[in-house]
Amino acid sequence: MFLYTIDWPSEFVTFEKLDTVVLEDGRPFLILSELTKEEVEEIEVVILEIKEEDGEEVYDTVTDEELSKEVYAKFLKQQGIEE
Protein backbone atom coordinates (compact mmCIF):
# COMPACT_ATOMS: atom_id res chain seq x y z
CA MET A 1 0.00 0.00 0.00
CA PHE A 2 1.31 3.43 -0.90
CA LEU A 3 0.05 6.75 0.37
CA TYR A 4 0.71 10.06 -1.28
CA THR A 5 0.98 13.40 0.40
CA ILE A 6 2.01 16.84 -0.73
CA ASP A 7 5.13 18.38 0.73
CA TRP A 8 5.22 22.10 0.07
CA PRO A 9 5.80 23.58 -2.41
CA SER A 10 3.73 21.05 -4.37
CA GLU A 11 6.30 18.26 -4.28
CA PHE A 12 4.81 14.76 -4.08
CA VAL A 13 6.26 12.40 -1.49
CA THR A 14 5.47 8.66 -1.54
CA PHE A 15 5.20 6.61 1.62
CA GLU A 16 5.15 2.85 2.09
CA LYS A 17 2.92 1.29 4.73
CA LEU A 18 5.05 -0.79 7.07
CA ASP A 19 2.37 -1.92 9.52
CA THR A 20 -0.80 -1.06 11.41
CA VAL A 21 -0.67 -0.90 15.21
CA VAL A 22 -3.72 -1.04 17.47
CA LEU A 23 -3.25 0.10 21.05
CA GLU A 24 -4.93 -1.48 24.07
CA ASP A 25 -7.65 1.20 23.94
CA GLY A 26 -8.51 0.21 20.35
CA ARG A 27 -7.00 3.25 18.59
CA PRO A 28 -5.39 2.25 15.26
CA PHE A 29 -2.21 3.81 13.84
CA LEU A 30 -0.40 3.54 10.51
CA ILE A 31 3.38 3.16 10.49
CA LEU A 32 4.83 4.59 7.28
CA SER A 33 8.25 5.10 5.77
CA GLU A 34 9.14 7.49 2.97
CA LEU A 35 10.17 5.66 -0.19
CA THR A 36 13.57 6.74 -1.41
CA LYS A 37 15.72 5.69 -4.33
CA GLU A 38 18.82 5.49 -2.16
CA GLU A 39 19.55 2.69 0.27
CA VAL A 40 19.61 3.82 3.88
CA GLU A 41 20.84 2.00 6.97
CA GLU A 42 18.20 3.43 9.27
CA ILE A 43 14.71 4.36 8.26
CA GLU A 44 12.59 7.07 9.77
CA VAL A 45 8.97 6.26 10.36
CA VAL A 46 5.91 8.45 10.33
CA ILE A 47 3.09 7.55 12.72
CA LEU A 48 -0.45 8.52 11.74
CA GLU A 49 -3.54 7.93 13.84
CA ILE A 50 -6.44 6.51 11.83
CA LYS A 51 -9.67 8.39 12.59
CA GLU A 52 -13.10 8.57 11.07
CA GLU A 53 -14.71 11.87 10.16
CA ASP A 54 -18.06 12.12 8.39
CA GLY A 55 -17.87 8.40 7.57
CA GLU A 56 -14.46 8.69 5.90
CA GLU A 57 -11.07 7.45 7.09
CA VAL A 58 -8.63 10.28 7.79
CA TYR A 59 -5.05 10.25 9.03
CA ASP A 60 -3.81 12.53 11.79
CA THR A 61 -0.09 13.05 12.48
CA VAL A 62 0.88 11.98 16.00
CA THR A 63 2.67 14.86 17.70
CA ASP A 64 2.50 13.64 21.31
CA GLU A 65 5.97 12.24 22.17
CA GLU A 66 4.71 9.73 24.76
CA LEU A 67 2.05 8.41 22.40
CA SER A 68 4.64 8.14 19.61
CA LYS A 69 6.92 6.11 21.89
CA GLU A 70 4.06 3.80 22.89
CA VAL A 71 3.00 3.18 19.28
CA TYR A 72 6.61 2.72 18.11
CA ALA A 73 7.34 0.22 20.92
CA LYS A 74 4.30 -1.84 19.91
CA PHE A 75 5.38 -1.65 16.25
CA LEU A 76 8.83 -3.01 17.16
CA LYS A 77 7.26 -5.79 19.22
CA GLN A 78 4.98 -6.76 16.32
CA GLN A 79 8.05 -6.88 14.06
CA GLY A 80 9.93 -9.08 16.53
CA ILE A 81 12.54 -6.37 17.11
CA GLU A 82 13.82 -5.64 20.58
CA GLU A 83 14.48 -2.02 21.55
N, C-alpha and C positions, 0 to 999 in steps of 0.2 A: 504494500500500500504506500502510495506517495501522496504527500500533501503539498500544496503550493501556497506560498504566501508572498506578499510584496514587501520588499525591503526598500525603503526610500533611497534615492529617487527612482521609483518605478523599475527596480531591478528584481527579477524573479529569483527566488531562492527555493530549492527543492529539498524536502526533508523525507527521510525514510522512517517508517514506523518500526521501532525496535520491539516494543511490547506494550501491553496494557496492564496496568496495576490497579487493583481494587483494594482500598483500605478496609479495615475492620468495620468502619461505619457505613460502608457501601459506596463511597464516592470513587468513581473511576477516573483514571488519569492515563494519558498517552505519553509514552516515552519516545522521543524522536531524536534523530541525528541528521545534521545537514549533510547532504550528499556532496562530495567533492571529487574532483578528478585526481587529486594527489592522494598518495597513501599517507596515513598519519598513524603514529604509534598510539596516541591517546585520542579518544573521541570525546567531544562535548555533547551533552544531551540537553534537550529542551523538554521541560515537563509542562504539559497542558492538562488542565482539569476539564473533563467532559461534562457539559451541562446541557440542559434542555430549556430553550426559550421559545415560546409560541409554537410548541410541537416540533421544533427543529433542533438538531444537535449543534451545539456551538462549543468552541474551545477557548478556554480562558488561561492565560499565562499565570503560572504559579510564582508569586513574588515573595511569599512568606518563607523565610529561610528554614524554619523548623519543619514546616510542611514539606518543603523540598527535600530535606534530609530524610524524613520518614518515607516518602515515596521512593526516593533513590535507594534507600536501604532495602525496601521490599523488592524493588526491581533487581538489585544484585542477588538477593536471596532466590528469586524466581529463576535467575540465570545460573544459579549454582556457583556464584562468585562470592568469596569471602572478602569483607572489607579489610 
